[in-house]
Amino acid sequence: MSYYVDDQITRDMPSKNSGYTLSSKSNCTNGVTVEWDDEIWMAKILFSNYQKKIIQE
């Protein structure tokens, strides 16, 4: 998982007291949605709309 911090992509998650929150850049291309829980400082990845991509050979 990567994060955008000040419009720069990083794999380092900001600390809870940094003042950052999840932005609208959080997305997946397969129907999975991402939410951020500020209380427990954790991403919630919701697979209810997941659609497996079929790769044509």
PDB file of N, CA, C and O in Angstrom:
ATOM      1  N   MET A   1       0.852  -1.172   0.000  1.00  0.00           N
ATOM      2  CA  MET A   1       0.000   0.000   0.000  1.00  0.00           C
ATOM      3  C   MET A   1       0.892   1.227   0.000  1.00  0.00           C
ATOM      4  O   MET A   1       1.896   1.287   0.711  1.00  0.00           O
ATOM      5  N   SER A   2       0.515   2.191  -0.797  1.00  0.00           N
ATOM      6  CA  SER A   2       1.247   3.452  -0.862  1.00  0.00           C
ATOM      7  C   SER A   2       0.359   4.579  -0.362  1.00  0.00           C
ATOM      8  O   SER A   2      -0.866   4.456  -0.343  1.00  0.00           O
ATOM      9  N   TYR A   3       0.969   5.653   0.032  1.00  0.00           N
ATOM     10  CA  TYR A   3       0.269   6.824   0.549  1.00  0.00           C
ATOM     11  C   TYR A   3       0.737   8.041  -0.228  1.00  0.00           C
ATOM     12  O   TYR A   3       1.873   8.089  -0.700  1.00  0.00           O
ATOM     13  N   TYR A   4      -0.146   9.025  -0.360  1.00  0.00           N
ATOM     14  CA  TYR A   4       0.245  10.322  -0.889  1.00  0.00           C
ATOM     15  C   TYR A   4       0.368  11.276   0.290  1.00  0.00           C
ATOM     16  O   TYR A   4      -0.589  11.478   1.037  1.00  0.00           O
ATOM     17  N   VAL A   5       1.537  11.855   0.452  1.00  0.00           N
ATOM     18  CA  VAL A   5       1.786  12.838   1.500  1.00  0.00           C
ATOM     19  C   VAL A   5       2.296  14.098   0.803  1.00  0.00           C
ATOM     20  O   VAL A   5       3.333  14.075   0.141  1.00  0.00           O
ATOM     21  N   ASP A   6       1.570  15.174   0.955  1.00  0.00           N
ATOM     22  CA  ASP A   6       1.888  16.432   0.269  1.00  0.00           C
ATOM     23  C   ASP A   6       2.059  16.206  -1.230  1.00  0.00           C
ATOM     24  O   ASP A   6       3.006  16.705  -1.838  1.00  0.00           O
ATOM     25  N   ASP A   7       1.126  15.444  -1.821  1.00  0.00           N
ATOM     26  CA  ASP A   7       1.092  15.130  -3.252  1.00  0.00           C
ATOM     27  C   ASP A   7       2.291  14.313  -3.740  1.00  0.00           C
ATOM     28  O   ASP A   7       2.556  14.267  -4.941  1.00  0.00           O
ATOM     29  N   GLN A   8       3.006  13.676  -2.835  1.00  0.00           N
ATOM     30  CA  GLN A   8       4.109  12.794  -3.194  1.00  0.00           C
ATOM     31  C   GLN A   8       3.786  11.391  -2.715  1.00  0.00           C
ATOM     32  O   GLN A   8       3.371  11.208  -1.571  1.00  0.00           O
ATOM     33  N   ILE A   9       3.974  10.383  -3.585  1.00  0.00           N
ATOM     34  CA  ILE A   9       3.674   9.012  -3.202  1.00  0.00           C
ATOM     35  C   ILE A   9       4.795   8.463  -2.312  1.00  0.00           C
ATOM     36  O   ILE A   9       5.978   8.702  -2.553  1.00  0.00           O
ATOM     37  N   THR A  10       4.387   7.727  -1.284  1.00  0.00           N
ATOM     38  CA  THR A  10       5.348   7.143  -0.352  1.00  0.00           C
ATOM     39  C   THR A  10       4.770   5.848   0.207  1.00  0.00           C
ATOM     40  O   THR A  10       3.554   5.658   0.202  1.00  0.00           O
ATOM     41  N   ARG A  11       5.613   4.982   0.677  1.00  0.00           N
ATOM     42  CA  ARG A  11       5.156   3.767   1.351  1.00  0.00           C
ATOM     43  C   ARG A  11       5.209   3.943   2.876  1.00  0.00           C
ATOM     44  O   ARG A  11       4.833   3.039   3.621  1.00  0.00           O
ATOM     45  N   ASP A  12       5.672   5.098   3.327  1.00  0.00           N
ATOM     46  CA  ASP A  12       5.760   5.382   4.764  1.00  0.00           C
ATOM     47  C   ASP A  12       4.460   6.014   5.239  1.00  0.00           C
ATOM     48  O   ASP A  12       4.130   7.134   4.847  1.00  0.00           O
ATOM     49  N   MET A  13       3.724   5.302   6.080  1.00  0.00           N
ATOM     50  CA  MET A  13       2.458   5.814   6.596  1.00  0.00           C
ATOM     51  C   MET A  13       2.707   6.956   7.580  1.00  0.00           C
ATOM     52  O   MET A  13       3.527   6.813   8.487  1.00  0.00           O
ATOM     53  N   PRO A  14       2.016   8.083   7.420  1.00  0.00           N
ATOM     54  CA  PRO A  14       2.158   9.188   8.374  1.00  0.00           C
ATOM     55  C   PRO A  14       1.695   8.747   9.767  1.00  0.00           C
ATOM     56  O   PRO A  14       0.809   7.901   9.891  1.00  0.00           O
ATOM     57  N   SER A  15       2.287   9.311  10.794  1.00  0.00           N
ATOM     58  CA  SER A  15       1.884   8.977  12.160  1.00  0.00           C
ATOM     59  C   SER A  15       0.512   9.570  12.461  1.00  0.00           C
ATOM     60  O   SER A  15       0.070  10.503  11.790  1.00  0.00           O
ATOM     61  N   LYS A  16      -0.152   9.027  13.465  1.00  0.00           N
ATOM     62  CA  LYS A  16      -1.505   9.468  13.819  1.00  0.00           C
ATOM     63  C   LYS A  16      -1.554  10.946  14.173  1.00  0.00           C
ATOM     64  O   LYS A  16      -2.552  11.608  13.892  1.00  0.00           O
ATOM     65  N   ASN A  17      -0.515  11.472  14.775  1.00  0.00           N
ATOM     66  CA  ASN A  17      -0.500  12.867  15.209  1.00  0.00           C
ATOM     67  C   ASN A  17       0.074  13.815  14.153  1.00  0.00           C
ATOM     68  O   ASN A  17       0.363  14.973  14.457  1.00  0.00           O
ATOM     69  N   SER A  18       0.241  13.336  12.914  1.00  0.00           N
ATOM     70  CA  SER A  18       0.844  14.159  11.866  1.00  0.00           C
ATOM     71  C   SER A  18      -0.118  15.202  11.297  1.00  0.00           C
ATOM     72  O   SER A  18       0.319  16.182  10.694  1.00  0.00           O
ATOM     73  N   GLY A  19      -1.437  14.996  11.486  1.00  0.00           N
ATOM     74  CA  GLY A  19      -2.419  15.914  10.930  1.00  0.00           C
ATOM     75  C   GLY A  19      -2.936  15.505   9.565  1.00  0.00           C
ATOM     76  O   GLY A  19      -3.818  16.169   9.019  1.00  0.00           O
ATOM     77  N   TYR A  20      -2.408  14.426   9.000  1.00  0.00           N
ATOM     78  CA  TYR A  20      -2.864  13.960   7.693  1.00  0.00           C
ATOM     79  C   TYR A  20      -4.092  13.068   7.835  1.00  0.00           C
ATOM     80  O   TYR A  20      -4.299  12.437   8.871  1.00  0.00           O
ATOM     81  N   THR A  21      -4.903  13.025   6.777  1.00  0.00           N
ATOM     82  CA  THR A  21      -6.058  12.122   6.698  1.00  0.00           C
ATOM     83  C   THR A  21      -6.069  11.492   5.309  1.00  0.00           C
ATOM     84  O   THR A  21      -5.315  11.909   4.429  1.00  0.00           O
ATOM     85  N   LEU A  22      -6.917  10.497   5.113  1.00  0.00           N
ATOM     86  CA  LEU A  22      -7.021   9.828   3.830  1.00  0.00           C
ATOM     87  C   LEU A  22      -7.611  10.782   2.798  1.00  0.00           C
ATOM     88  O   LEU A  22      -8.609  11.453   3.059  1.00  0.00           O
ATOM     89  N   SER A  23      -6.987  10.837   1.625  1.00  0.00           N
ATOM     90  CA  SER A  23      -7.467  11.745   0.580  1.00  0.00           C
ATOM     91  C   SER A  23      -8.270  10.992  -0.466  1.00  0.00           C
ATOM     92  O   SER A  23      -8.374   9.766  -0.433  1.00  0.00           O
ATOM     93  N   SER A  24      -8.826  11.739  -1.380  1.00  0.00           N
ATOM     94  CA  SER A  24      -9.641  11.145  -2.441  1.00  0.00           C
ATOM     95  C   SER A  24      -8.807  10.387  -3.464  1.00  0.00           C
ATOM     96  O   SER A  24      -9.368   9.756  -4.360  1.00  0.00           O
ATOM     97  N   LYS A  25      -7.484  10.431  -3.355  1.00  0.00           N
ATOM     98  CA  LYS A  25      -6.637   9.681  -4.279  1.00  0.00           C
ATOM     99  C   LYS A  25      -6.639   8.190  -3.965  1.00  0.00           C
ATOM    100  O   LYS A  25      -6.078   7.405  -4.729  1.00  0.00           O
ATOM    101  N   SER A  26      -7.247   7.790  -2.877  1.00  0.00           N
ATOM    102  CA  SER A  26      -7.284   6.384  -2.500  1.00  0.00           C
ATOM    103  C   SER A  26      -8.312   5.671  -3.343  1.00  0.00           C
ATOM    104  O   SER A  26      -9.505   5.964  -3.269  1.00  0.00           O
ATOM    105  N   ASN A  27      -7.840   4.728  -4.150  1.00  0.00           N
ATOM    106  CA  ASN A  27      -8.761   3.996  -4.999  1.00  0.00           C
ATOM    107  C   ASN A  27      -8.148   2.699  -5.477  1.00  0.00           C
ATOM    108  O   ASN A  27      -6.938   2.493  -5.388  1.00  0.00           O
ATOM    109  N   CYS A  28      -8.994   1.838  -5.981  1.00  0.00           N
ATOM    110  CA  CYS A  28      -8.597   0.575  -6.576  1.00  0.00           C
ATOM    111  C   CYS A  28      -9.300   0.465  -7.918  1.00  0.00           C
ATOM    112  O   CYS A  28     -10.333   1.100  -8.133  1.00  0.00           O
ATOM    113  N   THR A  29      -8.757  -0.325  -8.808  1.00  0.00           N
ATOM    114  CA  THR A  29      -9.342  -0.441 -10.143  1.00  0.00           C
ATOM    115  C   THR A  29     -10.207  -1.686 -10.299  1.00  0.00           C
ATOM    116  O   THR A  29     -10.693  -1.961 -11.396  1.00  0.00           O
ATOM    117  N   ASN A  30     -10.408  -2.440  -9.227  1.00  0.00           N
ATOM    118  CA  ASN A  30     -11.163  -3.691  -9.333  1.00  0.00           C
ATOM    119  C   ASN A  30     -12.440  -3.688  -8.502  1.00  0.00           C
ATOM    120  O   ASN A  30     -12.961  -4.751  -8.166  1.00  0.00           O
ATOM    121  N   GLY A  31     -12.947  -2.509  -8.167  1.00  0.00           N
ATOM    122  CA  GLY A  31     -14.186  -2.416  -7.409  1.00  0.00           C
ATOM    123  C   GLY A  31     -14.002  -2.378  -5.904  1.00  0.00           C
ATOM    124  O   GLY A  31     -14.947  -2.073  -5.176  1.00  0.00           O
ATOM    125  N   VAL A  32     -12.809  -2.680  -5.424  1.00  0.00           N
ATOM    126  CA  VAL A  32     -12.529  -2.618  -3.990  1.00  0.00           C
ATOM    127  C   VAL A  32     -12.490  -1.153  -3.572  1.00  0.00           C
ATOM    128  O   VAL A  32     -11.964  -0.312  -4.302  1.00  0.00           O
ATOM    129  N   THR A  33     -13.044  -0.843  -2.402  1.00  0.00           N
ATOM    130  CA  THR A  33     -13.005   0.527  -1.905  1.00  0.00           C
ATOM    131  C   THR A  33     -12.151   0.602  -0.647  1.00  0.00           C
ATOM    132  O   THR A  33     -12.016  -0.368   0.100  1.00  0.00           O
ATOM    133  N   VAL A  34     -11.588   1.766  -0.441  1.00  0.00           N
ATOM    134  CA  VAL A  34     -10.716   1.984   0.713  1.00  0.00           C
ATOM    135  C   VAL A  34     -11.301   3.096   1.563  1.00  0.00           C
ATOM    136  O   VAL A  34     -11.653   4.161   1.055  1.00  0.00           O
ATOM    137  N   GLU A  35     -11.402   2.846   2.844  1.00  0.00           N
ATOM    138  CA  GLU A  35     -11.824   3.869   3.809  1.00  0.00           C
ATOM    139  C   GLU A  35     -10.736   3.972   4.865  1.00  0.00           C
ATOM    140  O   GLU A  35      -9.978   3.028   5.086  1.00  0.00           O
ATOM    141  N   TRP A  36     -10.667   5.110   5.504  1.00  0.00           N
ATOM    142  CA  TRP A  36      -9.682   5.309   6.558  1.00  0.00           C
ATOM    143  C   TRP A  36     -10.407   5.545   7.873  1.00  0.00           C
ATOM    144  O   TRP A  36     -11.326   6.360   7.939  1.00  0.00           O
ATOM    145  N   ASP A  37     -10.003   4.844   8.910  1.00  0.00           N
ATOM    146  CA  ASP A  37     -10.579   5.016  10.242  1.00  0.00           C
ATOM    147  C   ASP A  37      -9.604   5.863  11.059  1.00  0.00           C
ATOM    148  O   ASP A  37      -8.567   5.372  11.506  1.00  0.00           O
ATOM    149  N   ASP A  38      -9.947   7.140  11.248  1.00  0.00           N
ATOM    150  CA  ASP A  38      -9.070   8.049  12.001  1.00  0.00           C
ATOM    151  C   ASP A  38      -8.936   7.648  13.463  1.00  0.00           C
ATOM    152  O   ASP A  38      -7.915   7.927  14.092  1.00  0.00           O
ATOM    153  N   GLU A  39      -9.952   7.000  14.005  1.00  0.00           N
ATOM    154  CA  GLU A  39      -9.940   6.616  15.420  1.00  0.00           C
ATOM    155  C   GLU A  39      -8.868   5.565  15.721  1.00  0.00           C
ATOM    156  O   GLU A  39      -8.126   5.682  16.696  1.00  0.00           O
ATOM    157  N   ILE A  40      -8.800   4.539  14.869  1.00  0.00           N
ATOM    158  CA  ILE A  40      -7.812   3.470  15.103  1.00  0.00           C
ATOM    159  C   ILE A  40      -6.622   3.571  14.154  1.00  0.00           C
ATOM    160  O   ILE A  40      -5.718   2.736  14.200  1.00  0.00           O
ATOM    161  N   TRP A  41      -6.615   4.592  13.290  1.00  0.00           N
ATOM    162  CA  TRP A  41      -5.531   4.894  12.361  1.00  0.00           C
ATOM    163  C   TRP A  41      -5.181   3.681  11.505  1.00  0.00           C
ATOM    164  O   TRP A  41      -4.054   3.186  11.496  1.00  0.00           O
ATOM    165  N   MET A  42      -6.218   3.227  10.780  1.00  0.00           N
ATOM    166  CA  MET A  42      -6.063   2.023   9.973  1.00  0.00           C
ATOM    167  C   MET A  42      -6.929   2.119   8.724  1.00  0.00           C
ATOM    168  O   MET A  42      -8.028   2.672   8.753  1.00  0.00           O
ATOM    169  N   ALA A  43      -6.410   1.567   7.622  1.00  0.00           N
ATOM    170  CA  ALA A  43      -7.196   1.484   6.391  1.00  0.00           C
ATOM    171  C   ALA A  43      -8.163   0.320   6.496  1.00  0.00           C
ATOM    172  O   ALA A  43      -7.829  -0.744   7.017  1.00  0.00           O
ATOM    173  N   LYS A  44      -9.365   0.542   5.990  1.00  0.00           N
ATOM    174  CA  LYS A  44     -10.361  -0.519   5.887  1.00  0.00           C
ATOM    175  C   LYS A  44     -10.563  -0.769   4.403  1.00  0.00           C
ATOM    176  O   LYS A  44     -10.967   0.128   3.663  1.00  0.00           O
ATOM    177  N   ILE A  45     -10.283  -1.984   3.973  1.00  0.00           N
ATOM    178  CA  ILE A  45     -10.390  -2.339   2.569  1.00  0.00           C
ATOM    179  C   ILE A  45     -11.635  -3.196   2.414  1.00  0.00           C
ATOM    180  O   ILE A  45     -11.731  -4.283   2.984  1.00  0.00           O
ATOM    181  N   LEU A  46     -12.592  -2.693   1.635  1.00  0.00           N
ATOM    182  CA  LEU A  46     -13.890  -3.336   1.501  1.00  0.00           C
ATOM    183  C   LEU A  46     -13.990  -4.059   0.159  1.00  0.00           C
ATOM    184  O   LEU A  46     -13.904  -3.441  -0.902  1.00  0.00           O
ATOM    185  N   PHE A  47     -14.173  -5.371   0.225  1.00  0.00           N
ATOM    186  CA  PHE A  47     -14.183  -6.206  -0.971  1.00  0.00           C
ATOM    187  C   PHE A  47     -15.593  -6.516  -1.481  1.00  0.00           C
ATOM    188  O   PHE A  47     -15.736  -7.357  -2.367  1.00  0.00           O
ATOM    189  N   SER A  48     -16.629  -5.876  -0.961  1.00  0.00           N
ATOM    190  CA  SER A  48     -18.007  -6.230  -1.334  1.00  0.00           C
ATOM    191  C   SER A  48     -18.299  -6.005  -2.819  1.00  0.00           C
ATOM    192  O   SER A  48     -19.171  -6.676  -3.370  1.00  0.00           O
ATOM    193  N   ASN A  49     -17.603  -5.092  -3.477  1.00  0.00           N
ATOM    194  CA  ASN A  49     -17.806  -4.837  -4.912  1.00  0.00           C
ATOM    195  C   ASN A  49     -16.660  -5.359  -5.767  1.00  0.00           C
ATOM    196  O   ASN A  49     -16.518  -4.972  -6.927  1.00  0.00           O
ATOM    197  N   TYR A  50     -15.844  -6.240  -5.194  1.00  0.00           N
ATOM    198  CA  TYR A  50     -14.677  -6.762  -5.906  1.00  0.00           C
ATOM    199  C   TYR A  50     -15.092  -7.495  -7.180  1.00  0.00           C
ATOM    200  O   TYR A  50     -16.028  -8.294  -7.174  1.00  0.00           O
ATOM    201  N   GLN A  51     -14.393  -7.215  -8.251  1.00  0.00           N
ATOM    202  CA  GLN A  51     -14.618  -7.902  -9.513  1.00  0.00           C
ATOM    203  C   GLN A  51     -13.276  -8.400 -10.032  1.00  0.00           C
ATOM    204  O   GLN A  51     -12.371  -7.616 -10.318  1.00  0.00           O
ATOM    205  N   LYS A  52     -13.167  -9.720 -10.147  1.00  0.00           N
ATOM    206  CA  LYS A  52     -11.932 -10.320 -10.634  1.00  0.00           C
ATOM    207  C   LYS A  52     -11.726  -9.936 -12.099  1.00  0.00           C
ATOM    208  O   LYS A  52     -12.635 -10.046 -12.921  1.00  0.00           O
ATOM    209  N   LYS A  53     -10.518  -9.487 -12.402  1.00  0.00           N
ATOM    210  CA  LYS A  53     -10.201  -9.157 -13.774  1.00  0.00           C
ATOM    211  C   LYS A  53      -9.748 -10.402 -14.509  1.00  0.00           C
ATOM    212  O   LYS A  53      -8.896 -11.148 -14.025  1.00  0.00           O
ATOM    213  N   ILE A  54     -10.312 -10.619 -15.660  1.00  0.00           N
ATOM    214  CA  ILE A  54      -9.945 -11.776 -16.474  1.00  0.00           C
ATOM    215  C   ILE A  54      -8.930 -11.298 -17.512  1.00  0.00           C
ATOM    216  O   ILE A  54      -9.182 -10.371 -18.283  1.00  0.00           O
ATOM    217  N   ILE A  55      -7.791 -11.956 -17.502  1.00  0.00           N
ATOM    218  CA  ILE A  55      -6.726 -11.587 -18.436  1.00  0.00           C
ATOM    219  C   ILE A  55      -6.811 -12.530 -19.636  1.00  0.00           C
ATOM    220  O   ILE A  55      -6.738 -13.751 -19.500  1.00  0.00           O
ATOM    221  N   GLN A  56      -6.965 -11.934 -20.792  1.00  0.00           N
ATOM    222  CA  GLN A  56      -7.037 -12.710 -22.032  1.00  0.00           C
ATOM    223  C   GLN A  56      -5.625 -13.055 -22.476  1.00  0.00           C
ATOM    224  O   GLN A  56      -4.742 -12.197 -22.496  1.00  0.00           O
ATOM    225  N   GLU A  57      -5.420 -14.305 -22.828  1.00  0.00           N
ATOM    226  CA  GLU A  57      -4.097 -14.718 -23.300  1.00  0.00           C
ATOM    227  C   GLU A  57      -4.079 -14.842 -24.798  1.00  0.00           C
ATOM    228  O   GLU A  57      -3.048 -15.181 -25.378  1.00  0.00           O
TER     229      GLU A  57
END
